[in-house]
Every structure is written in C-alpha cells, then in structure tokens.
Amino acid sequence: MTVPQLPDYAVHHPSGIANGISIFLLHGAFGAKEYWRSQLQALTGAGYRVVSWDAPGYGLSVLPQPLTIDHCASALALLLDKEGGKCNVVMGHSM
C-alpha cells in the first residue's frame, strides 16, 4: 500500500479582510480543483479563504496503488493539518 502524501492543491485568499474561516473544496469522481471556479470566486468574494485540491489520482496529484477511499481520507487529513485553521469547513460532492 502506498503511504499517503500531500495532494496537489491551491489556496485562494479573499481580496478583503478574511473572516477566519477556511473552506476546503473536494471535487467528485473525474474532477479536479479547477472545477470549482465559480464557487471560488463567490467564496473568496464573501471573505473566505478557500483550499481546493486534486484528490489522489486526479489532476496533478500522484495516483496511489491501490487508490482507495481510506487513502484519500488520509491525504485529506494531511492537507487539513497543513492548511487548516481555527475554523474549517469541508465541502464536497460525489466521492
């Protein structure tokens, strides 16, 4: 089993004063972090810090062998440890 590693991700900062909340956007099957373009604009415009990822095996993230939901959850935990703050919201769809 492959040891989970930090996935590829992007951090988007609001143009104004941040409200202290980070929102993590998790795409669905066959997706990528770029799929959240409209939501990124709306959320950063509302003052949220937004982190969007390429799940393991998607976009620019390495494909682990085997690709499992447990592996994806472990990679997300690494990302939350690195980029999370006092208040985090995790949003996703599909997977």
Disulfide bonds with the S-S distance in Angstrom:
none
